[in-house]
Amino acid sequence: MAEPQRGNIRRYCIRVLVGILVFGNVGLYYFLESFWNIEYIYANQLRFCVTSPTSTFRVGDELRVKISARDPQNMIANVGDFLRASIYTSTSSSSAFGDIKDHENGTYTVLFRLLWSGDVRINIQLISSRQTVDIIERTVLDFPADKIMFRRRYMTDGEEPVHVLCNVDPGVLRAESGVCNYSDPHAGARWFCEKAEIFSCDEDRGFHGIHMYKATGDMLEKGEEQRFRKALFYGEANAAKIPLSGSPAKVCVMEGVDPLANRAHCMPGHPNPPVSGFYHHGVWESLVCENRHFITRSEWEQCLTDKTLHFFGDSTIRQWYEELVKILDMVEVPIVGAIHNTGPLLAHDSENNITVKFRIHGPPLRSAWTATAHLKYVANAIDEIRGGPNDVVGISVCAHFTSYPVDVYRERLAAIRAALERLLHRSPDTIVVIKSANTRTGNELIGGNWLLHKLDLMMREIFAGMKVVFLDAWEMTSAHWSEDNIHPSSEVVKQELEFLCSFICPL
């Protein structure tokens, strides 16, 4: 296990060296830019310290850490910074997420649960300052629908394809020939396209794809670019993600109460605590319930025999499909006209009667050209499932909605919740799992960590109180030592699937 802080620095230095070798002065510019970045200057004012009333810690204790955003004169330097916290022990591949409370007075408290013994290091990062968050939010107000524009393509016999623009708001479209309304209130979906001159709105032979992203420079005002990190291999407007200094940087934890003793059986509807699990010896141990770990393929097969798994959403839940196909060595069934990235995808294990399906959610969708006939809104797809004890429904919808005001996302999730309520009413034994968003690297104005985090909090509110499984991918990726990635590593995806299976075949 690589240490998170040192690992991030090491990876950054490698990129810089490669950038200088490959791109010369351009690579050197990106290296020097980090020292001029306002976020780096501000992060030097932030400090953390351990405030627990004892210096002796045992497994089962709580560790309290105070973060101060005050200047040398003890005046408030900032409120509302976006921070992330974890603890880790590299030698045992152990790590856990920290729950942060903003006191809105220039101080923050982080609460950690000490869940393993040894030297435990504290890792706290400034993801984005309050001022940077304000810039991100301003761009949402200034560009509520057109940070990304989409296209619909129509194929014509022997001629050039016809393209029209599409989006959630007809106000950003050119309407010379009129506008086609493809919205579906039942599915909580708004979608409009310019009408093609030679095709009716009912023409279903189209393809959906991205047209263009708005340039970062067009969204930022003068000087605001200094709030973001330019990443040589990730483009512009990345989050700073700067490790903070503090003392002590680690605590020694002695043996104590076993945190895994007396856990409940895994059943849908368990509440999700602020810290719902931790990694130990490289595997995820749930504090919600007694989760499973599989060593052999036959153990996976025994759990999933006679089951049909329906995965709906974005590419992060497509990873579940891909990982299961690999683990079970399943046979994929080709679907005419479908592409892998968006599906629909279908795999089957005839010997054990296991079926796994994936279907992307409907627009907005940042994808390669996808036949519109293969796109279906999640709420409508759920309504087609009869359900029962052998059906498992997994949903992850978030990443493609970050460029819009929250109302667009809220409407979509409200419709999905209603569809799930109908499913559980007709088939109460159906297992439903909601997978949260996970951390990532990318343009903070389009789909970065703050925008994802904001939608993730809304998602938790909308699905609260339902008898479903909640899988906290945000916590699992925040705690993990690998680098942020919109598509987590295979080892993280496997841990997610083991947690899912803990509810399909509980111990």
C-alpha positions in Angstrom: 0.0 0.0 0.0 1.4 3.4 -1.0 1.1 6.2 1.5 -1.6 8.6 0.3 0.3 11.9 0.7 3.6 10.6 -0.5 1.9 8.6 -3.2 0.2 11.7 -4.6 3.4 13.7 -4.5 5.4 10.8 -6.1 2.8 10.5 -8.9 2.8 14.2 -9.5 6.6 14.4 -9.7 6.7 11.5 -12.1 4.1 13.3 -14.3 6.1 16.5 -14.2 9.4 14.8 -15.1 7.7 13.0 -18.0 6.0 16.2 -19.0 9.3 18.1 -19.1 11.0 15.3 -21.1 8.1 15.0 -23.5 6.8 18.6 -23.7 9.8 20.6 -22.7 9.0 24.1 -21.4 5.3 23.3 -21.4 5.8 20.6 -18.9 8.0 22.9 -16.8 5.3 25.5 -16.8 2.8 23.1 -15.3 5.3 22.3 -12.5 6.0 26.0 -11.7 2.3 26.9 -12.0 1.6 24.8 -8.8 3.7 27.1 -6.7 1.8 30.2 -8.0 -1.6 28.7 -7.4 -3.6 30.6 -4.8 -4.9 27.4 -3.3 -1.4 26.3 -2.5 -0.7 29.6 -0.8 -3.9 29.5 1.2 -3.3 25.8 2.2 -0.2 26.9 4.0 -2.4 28.8 6.5 -4.4 25.6 7.4 -3.2 23.4 10.3 -4.6 20.5 12.1 -4.0 19.2 15.6 -5.2 16.3 17.7 -7.7 17.4 20.3 -8.6 14.1 21.9 -8.3 14.3 25.7 -5.8 11.4 25.8 -2.5 10.6 24.2 -3.1 6.8 24.7 -5.3 5.2 22.1 -6.8 1.8 21.7 -8.8 0.1 18.9 -12.4 1.2 19.4 -11.5 4.7 20.5 -12.4 7.9 18.7 -9.7 10.3 17.4 -10.7 14.0 17.3 -8.8 16.4 15.1 -9.2 20.1 14.8 -8.5 22.0 11.6 -7.9 25.7 11.9 -8.4 28.2 9.0 -7.2 31.2 10.9 -4.4 33.7 10.1 -1.4 34.4 12.5 -3.6 37.0 14.3 -6.2 34.3 15.0 -8.7 36.0 12.7 -11.0 33.8 10.6 -9.2 33.1 7.3 -12.1 31.2 5.7 -15.3 29.2 6.3 -16.8 26.5 4.1 -13.7 25.0 2.7 -14.1 21.6 1.0 -11.9 19.2 2.8 -11.3 15.4 2.9 -9.9 13.4 5.7 -8.6 9.8 6.2 -6.3 7.8 8.4 -4.1 5.0 7.2 -1.4 2.5 8.1 0.7 1.5 5.1 2.2 -1.7 6.6 -1.2 -3.3 7.1 -2.9 -1.8 4.1 -5.5 -0.2 6.4 -7.4 3.0 6.0 -10.6 4.8 7.0 -12.6 7.8 6.1 -13.0 10.8 8.5 -16.3 12.6 9.2 -15.7 16.4 9.0 -17.9 19.0 10.7 -17.6 22.7 9.7 -18.3 24.9 12.7 -18.5 28.0 10.3 -16.1 30.0 12.5 -12.8 29.1 10.8 -12.5 25.7 12.5 -13.5 22.2 11.6 -13.6 19.0 13.6 -12.7 15.6 12.1 -13.9 12.5 13.9 -12.1 9.3 13.2 -12.9 5.8 14.5 -9.7 3.9 15.4 -10.3 0.5 13.9 -6.9 -1.3 13.8 -3.7 -1.3 15.9 -0.3 0.2 14.9 1.0 3.6 13.9 -2.0 5.4 12.3 -1.2 8.4 10.2 -3.6 11.3 9.6 -4.2 12.6 6.0 -6.2 15.7 5.6 -6.5 17.5 2.2 -7.8 20.8 1.0 -9.8 19.8 -2.1 -11.1 23.3 -2.8 -11.3 26.5 -0.8 -14.6 28.3 -0.2 -13.7 30.9 -2.8 -13.1 28.2 -5.3 -16.4 26.5 -4.5 -18.1 29.9 -5.0 -16.5 30.1 -8.5 -17.7 26.7 -9.4 -21.2 27.6 -8.2 -21.2 30.8 -10.1 -20.5 28.9 -13.3 -23.6 26.8 -12.6 -25.7 29.9 -12.5 -24.1 31.6 -15.5 -24.1 28.4 -17.7 -27.0 26.3 -16.4 -27.5 24.2 -19.5 -24.7 24.7 -22.0 -21.4 23.7 -20.3 -21.8 20.6 -22.5 -23.8 20.5 -25.7 -25.1 17.3 -27.2 -26.0 16.3 -30.7 -28.5 14.0 -32.4 -27.3 12.4 -35.7 -29.6 11.2 -38.4 -28.2 9.0 -41.1 -29.3 9.6 -44.7 -29.0 7.3 -47.7 -25.7 8.1 -49.5 -25.4 11.6 -48.1 -23.7 13.3 -45.2 -25.3 12.7 -41.8 -27.6 15.4 -40.4 -26.8 16.8 -37.0 -28.9 18.9 -34.6 -28.1 20.2 -31.1 -29.8 18.8 -27.9 -29.9 19.7 -24.2 -32.2 19.9 -21.2 -33.2 23.5 -21.9 -34.6 24.5 -25.4 -33.4 28.0 -24.7 -29.8 27.0 -25.6 -30.8 25.6 -29.0 -31.2 27.2 -32.4 -34.8 26.9 -33.3 -35.0 27.8 -37.0 -36.9 24.6 -37.8 -38.6 24.2 -34.4 -37.7 22.1 -31.4 -38.5 18.4 -30.7 -39.6 17.7 -27.1 -38.3 14.3 -26.0 -39.0 14.9 -22.3 -40.6 12.2 -20.2 -42.2 13.5 -17.0 -42.9 10.0 -15.8 -39.1 9.4 -15.9 -38.3 12.8 -14.5 -36.4 13.7 -17.7 -36.2 16.9 -19.7 -34.7 16.6 -23.2 -35.0 18.8 -26.3 -33.4 18.7 -29.7 -33.5 21.0 -32.7 -35.8 19.7 -35.4 -34.0 18.5 -38.4 -35.4 20.0 -41.6 -35.9 16.7 -43.4 -36.9 14.5 -40.4 -39.9 14.5 -38.2 -39.5 14.5 -34.4 -40.9 10.9 -34.4 -37.9 9.6 -36.4 -36.3 7.0 -34.2 -33.2 6.2 -36.4 -31.0 8.7 -34.7 -27.8 8.6 -32.6 -27.0 10.5 -29.5 -23.5 11.9 -28.8 -21.5 14.8 -27.4 -21.1 18.0 -29.5 -18.7 20.0 -27.4 -17.6 21.2 -23.9 -17.5 24.9 -23.1 -13.9 26.1 -22.9 -12.7 26.6 -19.3 -11.5 30.1 -20.2 -15.0 31.1 -21.3 -16.5 30.2 -17.9 -13.9 31.9 -15.7 -13.4 35.5 -15.0 -10.0 37.2 -15.0 -7.7 35.8 -12.3 -10.0 32.9 -11.3 -7.9 30.3 -13.1 -5.3 30.8 -10.3 -7.7 29.0 -8.0 -7.4 25.7 -10.0 -4.6 23.3 -10.7 -3.6 22.7 -14.3 -2.8 19.1 -14.7 -0.6 18.1 -17.6 -2.5 14.9 -18.3 -5.9 15.9 -16.9 -6.5 19.3 -18.5 -7.5 22.6 -16.8 -9.4 23.5 -13.7 -8.5 20.6 -11.5 -9.0 20.6 -7.7 -5.9 21.4 -5.7 -6.1 18.4 -3.3 -3.3 19.7 -1.1 -2.2 17.7 2.0 -2.3 19.9 5.2 0.4 20.1 7.8 -0.4 19.2 11.4 0.9 17.7 14.6 1.0 15.0 15.6 1.0 13.5 12.1 0.4 10.0 13.5 -0.8 8.3 16.7 0.0 4.9 18.1 -3.0 2.7 18.6 -2.9 -0.4 20.8 -5.1 -3.4 20.7 -8.6 -2.9 22.1 -12.3 -3.7 21.3 -12.8 -5.7 18.1 -14.8 -3.4 15.8 -16.1 -6.4 13.8 -17.6 -8.2 16.8 -21.4 -8.7 17.0 -22.2 -7.2 13.6 -25.7 -7.6 12.3 -26.7 -9.8 9.3 -26.8 -7.8 6.1 -30.4 -6.8 5.2 -31.8 -4.0 3.1 -32.7 -0.9 5.1 -29.7 -0.7 7.4 -28.9 2.9 8.3 -25.6 4.2 7.0 -23.4 5.7 9.7 -21.0 8.6 9.0 -18.1 6.0 9.0 -19.6 2.9 7.5 -16.4 0.7 7.1 -12.7 0.6 6.7 -9.9 -1.2 4.8 -7.8 -3.7 6.7 -5.3 -5.9 5.0 -6.5 -4.5 1.7 -10.2 -5.6 2.1 -13.2 -3.6 3.0 -14.7 -4.4 6.4 -18.2 -3.0 6.9 -19.4 -1.5 10.1 -23.0 -1.6 8.8 -23.3 -5.4 8.8 -21.2 -8.6 8.5 -20.0 -8.4 5.0 -18.6 -11.3 2.9 -15.3 -11.9 1.2 -14.8 -14.4 -1.6 -11.6 -16.3 -2.4 -12.7 -18.6 -5.2 -14.9 -18.3 -8.2 -17.1 -21.1 -6.9 -18.0 -19.0 -3.9 -19.2 -16.2 -6.2 -21.2 -18.7 -8.2 -22.8 -20.3 -5.2 -23.9 -16.8 -4.0 -25.3 -15.7 -7.4 -26.8 -19.0 -8.7 -30.3 -18.4 -10.2 -29.9 -14.6 -9.9 -30.5 -11.9 -12.4 -28.7 -8.7 -11.8 -29.9 -5.5 -13.5 -27.5 -2.6 -13.4 -28.7 0.8 -14.4 -26.8 4.1 -14.6 -23.4 5.4 -15.6 -20.0 3.8 -16.4 -19.2 3.3 -12.7 -21.9 0.7 -12.4 -20.9 -0.7 -15.8 -17.7 -1.6 -14.0 -19.8 -3.9 -11.8 -21.0 -5.7 -14.9 -17.4 -5.9 -16.3 -16.0 -7.2 -13.1 -18.6 -9.9 -12.7 -18.2 -11.0 -16.2 -14.4 -11.4 -15.6 -14.8 -13.1 -12.2 -17.4 -15.6 -13.4 -15.9 -16.0 -16.9 -19.4 -15.3 -18.3 -20.4 -15.5 -21.9 -21.5 -12.1 -23.3 -24.5 -12.0 -25.6 -24.1 -9.6 -28.5 -26.9 -7.0 -28.9 -27.3 -5.7 -32.4 -26.3 -2.0 -32.7 -25.1 -1.7 -29.1 -21.7 -0.4 -28.2 -19.9 -1.5 -25.0 -19.6 1.9 -23.3 -23.4 2.5 -23.3 -24.9 -0.9 -23.9 -27.3 -2.4 -23.3 -25.0 -5.3 -22.3 -26.0 -8.9 -21.4 -24.0 -11.8 -20.0 -25.1 -15.2 -19.0 -23.7 -18.2 -17.1 -25.9 -21.1 -18.2 -24.4 -23.7 -15.9 -25.3 -21.6 -12.7 -28.2 -19.7 -14.3 -26.7 -16.3 -13.6 -27.6 -13.3 -15.7 -26.0 -9.9 -15.6 -27.4 -6.9 -17.5 -26.3 -3.3 -17.9 -28.2 -0.4 -19.3 -27.0 3.2 -19.4 -29.3 5.9 -18.1 -30.9 8.2 -20.7 -29.7 11.7 -21.7 -27.9 13.8 -20.6 -25.2 11.3 -21.5 -21.6 12.1 -22.4 -20.9 9.3 -24.8 -19.8 8.2 -28.2 -22.5 7.8 -30.8 -25.2 5.6 -29.3 -28.4 4.6 -31.1 -31.3 6.4 -29.5 -33.4 3.2 -29.8 -31.0 1.7 -27.2 -31.5 4.5 -24.7 -34.1 4.2 -22.0 -34.7 6.2 -18.9 -34.0 4.3 -15.6 -37.5 4.7 -14.1 -39.0 3.2 -17.3 -36.6 0.3 -17.3 -37.4 -0.4 -13.6 -41.1 -0.5 -14.4 -40.4 -3.4 -16.8 -38.9 -5.6 -14.1 -41.3 -8.1 -12.4 -39.0 -8.5 -9.4 -38.7 -11.1 -6.8 -36.1 -12.8 -4.5 -33.9 -13.7 -7.5 -33.8 -10.2 -9.0 -31.1 -7.7 -7.9 -31.4 -4.1 -9.1 -28.3 -1.8 -8.9 -28.5 1.9 -9.6 -25.8 4.6 -9.9 -26.8 7.9 -11.5 -24.8 11.0 -10.8 -21.7 11.7 -12.9 -23.5 13.0 -16.1 -25.6 15.5 -14.2 -22.8 17.6 -12.6 -22.9 20.3 -15.2 -26.5 21.2 -14.5 -28.5 22.9 -11.7 -29.5 20.5 -9.0 -33.2 20.6 -10.1 -32.4 18.5 -13.2 -30.9 15.8 -11.0 -33.6 16.0 -8.3 -36.3 15.4 -10.9 -34.6 12.4 -12.3 -33.9 10.8 -8.9 -37.5 11.5 -7.7 -38.8 9.5 -10.7 -36.4 6.7 -10.0 -37.4 6.5 -6.3 -41.1 6.4 -7.4 -40.3 3.5 -9.8 -38.4 1.6 -7.0 -41.3 2.1 -4.7 -43.6 0.5 -7.3 -41.1 -2.3 -7.8 -40.9 -3.0 -4.0 -44.6 -2.8 -3.7 -45.2 -5.5 -6.3 -42.2 -7.6 -5.3 -41.0 -6.8 -1.8 -38.3 -9.5 -1.9 -36.4 -7.7 -4.7 -32.9 -6.5 -3.6 -32.3 -2.9 -4.5 -28.8 -1.3 -4.1 -28.1 2.4 -4.5 -24.4 3.1 -5.3 -23.2 6.6 -4.4 -20.9 8.6 -6.5 -17.2 8.1 -6.1 -14.3 10.6 -6.0 -12.6 11.5 -9.2 -10.1 13.7 -11.0 -11.2 16.1 -13.7 -12.4 19.6 -14.6 -14.1 21.0 -11.5 -16.3 23.3 -13.5 -17.8 20.3 -15.4 -17.7 17.3 -13.2 -15.3 17.6 -10.3 -15.4 16.5 -6.7 -17.4 19.4 -5.3 -20.2 19.1 -7.9 -20.3 15.3 -7.4 -20.3 15.7 -3.6 -23.2 18.1 -3.8 -25.3 15.7 -5.9 -24.3 12.8 -3.7 -25.7 14.5 -0.6 -28.9 15.1 -2.5 -29.1 11.5 -3.6 -28.8 10.3 0.0 -31.7 12.6 1.0 -33.9 11.4 -1.8 -33.5 7.7 -1.1 -33.6 8.0 2.7 -36.1 5.8 4.4 -36.3 3.2 1.7 -35.7 -0.5 2.3 -32.7 -0.6 0.0 -29.0 -1.3 0.3 -26.9 1.8 0.3 -23.3 1.3 -0.9 -21.1 4.3 0.0 -18.7 4.4 -2.9 -17.7 8.0 -1.9 -16.4 6.7 1.4 -14.8 3.6 -0.1 -12.9 5.7 -2.7 -12.1 8.5 -0.3 -10.5 6.1 2.2 -8.6 4.1 -0.4 -5.0 4.8 -1.1 -5.3 4.7 -4.9 -5.4 7.9 -6.9 -8.8 9.5 -7.5 -10.4 8.2 -10.7 -13.9 8.4 -12.0 -13.4 4.7 -12.7 -12.0 3.2 -9.5 -9.5 0.4 -9.7 -10.5 -3.2 -10.0 -9.7 -4.0 -6.4 -12.1 -1.3 -5.2 -14.9 -2.5 -7.6 -14.4 -6.0 -6.3 -14.9 -4.8 -2.7 -18.1 -3.0 -3.8 -19.4 -6.3 -5.3 -18.5 -8.3 -2.2 -20.5 -5.8 -0.2 -23.4 -6.2 -2.6 -23.3 -10.0 -2.4 -23.4 -9.7 1.4 -27.1 -8.8 1.0 -27.8 -11.4 -1.8 -26.4 -14.3 0.3 -25.9 -12.9 3.8 -23.8 -14.8 6.4 
